[in-house]
Amino acid sequence: MRLPLFAVSLCLVIASFVHPQPAQGQATPQAPPAPKPISLPMKAEAALPNGTITIDYSAPSMRGRNIFGGLVPYGEVWRTGANAATTLKTTSALQIGDLNVPAGTYTLYSLPTADGWTLIVNKQTGQWGTVYDKVQDLGRVPMSTGSNAVPVETFVIDFEKTTGSATELHLKWANVDASVQVTAVK
């Protein structure tokens, strides 16, 4: 049995919707790329004679928002960045302020207040940044606070004044520069 010409044409049209073929010489359409995260992944590193310190974090931006005392409330534990928890890895034991930190991997949180900051070193790792378990704290350290000459648009964690086995850990965002002394110990 022969199909009428219009039936064959109809079958070809339907088949082209089910299994579309690109026109000759045209590339197959690709899915659009995934959007970039708003808070980009960043890294801070310090190489000291006794070991290396690496901090992985996501860097949020101000984007016209009131940061400390607003977006980041005073008196509440902050993830110290955005997205996944901020991770500290050290290949040697450290003295952060007056806190002894054995070599290993930790999560950094902070506690900003209008009068000062506290750095929290937490033993729980791999969690989302807003998942905080106080029971897992290795310890807390007061930080010195100062002002940035110019507001810092995108959050920065860095190491400054590195000499010998000592450095300073800085958290900078908006008008705040919170810091603490870090020393690699044998």
N, C-alpha and C positions, 0 to 999 in steps of 0.2 A: 504494500500500500504506500502510495506516495503522498506526502504532506503537501498541502497547498503552499505556495511561496510565502504568503503572509505568515503562516504558522511557523515556518522555518525562521523567518526574520524575527518573529516575536521570541522564539526560543533563544536566538543569539543575543537579543537585547537583554533578556532576563539573565542569561549567563554572564553578560558583561557586568551586571550589577552584583552578582554573587561572587564572581572572581574577576575583579577589574584588572585590566592589563594596561600598563603605561603605554602611551603612544611611542612608536619607534623613535629612539634618540632621546627620550625623556627619562630622567631618573625616577626611581620608585619613591613616592613621598615618604618622608621620615617623620616620626613623632617629634613635636617641638622639644627642645632641651628643657630639662627640669629647671625651675627658677632657682637662682642663687639664694642662699639664705641671707636674711637681712643682717644678721650678726655673723661676720665671717670668722672662721677658725684661725687662731693665732698661736704663736709659740714664743716663749721667753726662755733664754738659756744663759747659763753662767758656767764657765769652765774654771774650776778651782784646782789647785795642785792635788788635792786629795779626792777629787771626784767632780761629777757634772750634775747640775741641777737643771731640770727641764719642767716648764709649766705650760700645759696645753689648756687653752680657754677659747671662748667665743667672745668677740668684741662688739658689744652694742654701741649704738650712737645716740647722741642727745636728740637730734631731729626736733629741736625747738621745745623739748620737754624739760620740766623742772626735775632734776635727778635726785639729789640727796634731800630727804625730807619730803619728797614727792613720789616719783616712780619707785625709788628705793627708800622705803620708810625708815625713819630713825628708830632704833631700839628693836629692830627685827633682823634675824639672820638673813644675809644676802648671799646668793650663789656665787658672787664675785665674778661676774661675767653674764653670759646668756647661755641658753640651750643646755647642753649636757654639763655636768658638774666640772668645775675647774680642777685639773689634775696636776699634782706635784710629784715628780719622780726624782729621786736622788740616789746616786751610786755610792755615796758615803754618808756617814752620820753627820747631822747638822745640829747647830745650836741656832735656833731662830728666837731672837730675843733671849729670854731665859728658859726656853723650852728645848729639851733634848729630843731630837727627831732621828730615830734609827734609819739607816739606808732602806729604801723601799718606795712604795707608791701610796699616795694619800690624796684626799680631796681638800681643797681650800675653800673655806667660807669666810665671811667677814661680818662684823656686827658694827655698822656705823651708828654713831649718835651725834648729836649736835656738839658734844663736848670732846669727842675723841673716837677712835676706832680700835677694834679688837680683831686680830687675825685668828681664825679657828683652823686647826689642823685636825682632820677627821680621818679615821682609819677605814671607813666604808668607801669603796671605789666602784666605778662603773655605773652609777645611778644618774638619773636626770638631775639637773641642777637644783630643782626645788625640793628634792627628796633629802631631808636632813634628819639625822638621828643623833641627838645629843649624847646618847649612851656611847656612841662610837668615837667621841672626841678623844684625840691623843692629848690635846691641851689647847689653851688659849693664851694669846700674847698681846699685850697692849702695843699699839702702833703710834708713831709720831705722826702728826698731821700738819700739813702746811697748805699753802695756796699755790696754784699754778699762775704764772704771770699772765697767761692767756687761757681762757677756758679750753679744755681738751674735748673735742667733738666726739671722738671714738675712744672708748675705754682702752687703756694700755696697762699691761703688766710688764715691767722691765727690771733689769738689774743695773745698778749704778755704783760708781765709786768702788769698783772691784780692784782690790790690791791683796796680793798674797792669797791667803785662804779665806778672806772676808769679802763680803759684798753687801749691798743694800737692796732689799726687795721693795719695789714701789708699785702702788696701785694708783693710777691717775685717771680721773674722769671729771668732767665739768670743771669746777674750781678747786677740787680736792686732790692733794698728793699725800697719800698715807704710806708710811714706810716703816721698815723694821730691819735691824741688823741681822745678817745671816753669816755664820762661820762654819766651814767644813772642819770636822774634828777627826782625829785619827782613831 
